Amino acid sequence: MLATTSQSVRPTPDAQNPKDWRDALRSAFRTPDELCDYLGLPREVAAAARDFPMLVPRSYAGRMRHGDAADPLLRQVLPVDAEHLPLPGFTTDPVGDRQAESGRGLLHKYHGRVLLVLTGACAVNCRYCFRRHYPYNTASAGPKEWKAALEAIAADDSVEEVILSGGDPLMLADALLAELAEAIEQISHVRRLRIHTRLPIVMPERVTDQWTQWLAAGRLTKVVVVHANHANELDRQVGSSLARLRATGATLLNQAVLLRGVNDSTAAQRELCERLVEQGVTPYYLHQLDRVAGAGHFEVPVPEGLEIIRQLRATLPGYMVPRYVQEIAGEPNKRVLA
């Protein structure tokens, strides 16, 4: 079994755990040298950091193992030269976002659901991000584009669920998000609001009173999909923030990505699923890596993923085992592999 969080995480000084999420964002590591110095690792030069900048909150770095270049959290965020290796089949738009656009920032891939790309900003730049090449400057829906997007949703009574995505939608201020949620609620045929976010995991300070208040309010059913890939991401502070989210009545789900050198073992997946359930989050999807250019070194062959799921089903209750899925551009739903 992998080491537990209490065994593997170094104490982080209070000065590096600001209470306000904006302070936490301002103090984040932004260069590989800074992060390597903090972790007691040799400095490495990676040109990939110029193409896709590094960004790592200090509270997230505090969960990494000091002196361990193979730490599973570090591997997710540290730029490496392998990102520049061209590989066949890896593209800049692996899931067909551009062909699914039905308006500025509005993606309509699946029946009954639309997705609003609200921002390109995030609190952490995961090196395997499937939107690392997405043209946010011209394709995301900032507040000025909301009116047109909402009108398009209101005109299509087949839409029952609106999904807020990005980047990370929680990079927007609470007041703006509350305003958008209220406007969506005025569309009578919309029944659910889903929020896809990694911030409660990498920067738990972002779970504020103002956010939880509007999350608990209104008629829409709320679903919050967080993104944790490894049990070591789920420390006590994250657990407390997830508990605050549960108290709003929102359904909490987790999406993970199967990543080489991070969570590509049955032991790692089992510990992640167990920790999620202990913190009140249902393991929802385990994604086969989206084949985005720059992330090929993370890919795990599908047969290995299938074997991991088989072993999980043999050792865990069914409700703890996520569905192993792959998104194929143009298909009407995610492909369930297991």
N, C-alpha and C positions, 0 to 999 in steps of 0.2 A: 504494500500500500504506500501511497505517497505520504510525505510528511504532512501533518495537520498544520493549519494556519498558525496556531499558537507556538508550534515548534519552529516554523520556518520564517516568520515575519519579525523583522527587527523593530524594536520600539522606535516610534517616530516622535521627535520633539514637538511639544505643543505648538511652537511657533510655525510648524509646518502643517498644522491641522486647523486652518482658519475656519471660523464658524460660518462666514458668508461665502457662498459659492463663487461669487465674482472675485473675491480675494484669492480663493483657491485656484481659480483659472489664471489670474495674473502671476501667481507664483509658480506655475507649472514649468517643468523642464522643457526647453525648446531646442536643445542641441544634444547630439550624442555624447559630446565631451562632458557636458554637465552631468548627464545621467550616469555615464561610466565612472566619473570621479566619485559621485555619490555612492555608487555600489562597490567601489574598490576594484574596478575592472580596468584593464588596459584600454586606452583610447583607441577607437577604430575610425577610420575615414571611410565614409560610404557616400558616394555621389548621389545615391537615391534620396538622401535627405534634402537635396536641392530641388528635386522634382516633386516630392511629396513630403512636406516638412514634418519633422517630429514634434509631437506634443504629448506630454505625459504629466498628469496631475501628481503632486508630491504624495498625496495619500495613497495613490495607486502604486507609486514606486516604493513606498514604505512596506508594501506586502511582498516585495521581491527579496530573494535570498542574496545576502551580501556576498560578493566574490564569486557568484555562480553565473557564468556566461550562458548556461543552458537553462536558466530559470524560465518556467513556462509563461510567466507574465511578461518578462523582459523580451522574450522571443516575439511576442505579439506586436511590440511597439518600436523595437530598435531597428533603424534602417540598416540594410545589408546590401552588399554588392550583387547578390543573387537576384535582386529586383530588376536589374538591368539585363538579365539573360532573356533573349527572345525565345519563346516556346510556341510551337504550333498549337493552334486551338485556343490560345489565350488572347483576349481582345479587350478593347477599352469599354465595351458595353455588353458584358456577358449575359445579362438577363433581359435585354431588349427594352430597356427603359425608354429609349428615344422613340421606338416604334409604337410605344404604348401611350405617348403623350396625346392628350385631348384638349390641352390648353396649357398656359404658362404654369408650370409646377403641378399640373394635374395629370396623374397617370391612371389609366383605366385598363387593367389587365384582366381582372377576374369579375365574373358576374356578381352583381350586388355590392361590390366594394370599389371605392376609389381611394387613391393615395395622394396626399398633398405633400410635396417636397417643399418644406418651409424655409430651409436655410442650408447652406453648405458647411456651416460651422459645427464643430464638435469639441468636446473636452479632451478627446484622445484620438490620435490618428493611428488606427489599427492598420498594420501594413498589408493585410489581406482584404481591405475594404473594397467591396464590389463597385462602389461609386467613387473610387479614388481619381477617376478620369472624367467624372460627370461635369458638364459645363454649368455649374451652379450660377455663375454670373448672369447667364442669359436664359436659364431654364427653370430656376426655382421661383416659388411664389412668395415674395415678400408681402407685407401688409398692403402695398399699393395694388397688388394683383389679386387680393382675396375676393374682392367684389365679383370679378368675372368668374373666378373659380366657384364661388358659392352659387352664382346664377346658373352655371352649368350643372351643378349638383341638383339644384332645385328643379331644373327642367327635366331631369331624368328620374322618374319615380321608381326605377328598378334599384336605385342605390339605397341600401339600408345601412351601410357602414362606411364611415369616413376614417381613414388611417392617416395620422400625422407622422411624418418621417422627415428625413434630411439626408446628410448631416444628422443633427440631432435636434428635434423640435424644442427640447428643454434648454437650448441655448437662447431661446427667446425669453423675454421678461414675463413674469407671471401675469401681469396685467394684460399684456397682448394676447397671451394664450387663453386667458379667461374670456376676453372679448371675442376671440375666434370661436371658442367652444359655445358661447352663448348664441352666436350667429348660426352655427351649425344646428343648434337645438331648435331654432325657429323653422327649420325645414322639416315638415311634418312626417315625411316618409323615411327620414333617417332615424334609426333606432339605436345605433351603437357608435361610440367613439373609441377608436383604438389609438394608442400612443406607443410608438416604437422608440425606445431610448436606452442608451448605455450609461447615461449619467448617474443613475442611482447606484450603479456598480462601481464605476471608476471615480466618481466624485459624489459620495453620498450626501454631502452638504447641500446638494441641489434639491433635496426633498424638503421644501420649505412649508411653513404654515399656510402661506397664501396659495401655494399649489394644491396642497391636500384639501383646502377648503373648497376650491372650485371643482376639484375632482369628485368630491363627495356630493356636490350640489347638482340640481337639474334632473331632467327626466331620462337622459340618455344612459344606457348601460355603458360603463367604462371598462375598458380592458387595457392594461399596461403590460407591454411585452418588453422585458429587459433582456440584456445580452451578457451572459457570463459564460466563459469557456472553460474555466478551471476552478476547482474548489477553493484554491488559495485566494481567489478574488473575493470570496464571501466571508469577510472578517466580521467582527462584532459590530463595527460602525455601520457596515452595509446592512447587517441583519436588523439593526435598529431602524434604519431608514425604510427597509422593506416592511417592517412591522407597522410603521406609520402609514404606508401605502395600503396595506391590508385593512387597516382600520377605516379607510374611506369607503369600503365595500367594493372596491375595484377588483376585478379578476386579475391575478398576477401570473404571467406565463414567462418562460424563458426560451430564447432561441440561442443555440450554440452553433459554432462552426467546427467541423472536424479538421484539425490542423496538425500537420506533421511536426513532431517535436514539442507539442503543447499538450494535446489531450488524446493522442492516437493510441490509447491502450484501454483495455477493459477496466483496469484499476482506476485510471484517471476519470473515466466516464462514470463509473459507479460512485466514486466519491463526490463528483459534481452533482449527480442526481440526488444522492442522499442529502447533501448539504442544502440543495435547493428546497427540497421538501421540508426539511427541518426549519427553514426560514420562510415557509409558507408560499413557495413559488412552484408551480407545476412545470416539470420539464416537458416542453411542447414540441420543439423541432430540434433535431440535430441535422444541420445542413451539410451536404457535400459541398466542398469549396466551389464558389462561383469562379469561373476561369477568367479572372481579370488579369490583364497584363501587369506583371510585376509581382504576382503572388504565387507563381508556379512552384516555388520551393516549399510551399505549405501543403501541396496536394497529397492526399492519401488515396490510394486506389480504392474503388468501390468495394471490391471483394473483402478488403481489410475492414472497411466500415461495416459491412454486412456481418462479418464474424464478431465484431465488437457488440453489435446489437443482439446477435444470437446468444452471446454469453451473458449480456445484461438480462435478457429475458429468462435465462436459466437461474439467475441469482437474485433478482429484484422483483417486487410486486409489479404488476402490470402498469399501475398508475405512475410508477417512477421511471418508466422507460419512454424516452421521447420517440417520435416518429422520425425515421431517417429519410430525408427528402432531398430532392435536387430540383432547382428551378431551371427550366429550359425555355429560352426565349420563344415566345409565340404560342406556347402551350396554354390551354385554358385553366390549368391548375398546376400546383406543384406536383412533381412526380414522386410518389411514395415508393422508396426503394425497399423499406422494411418497416 
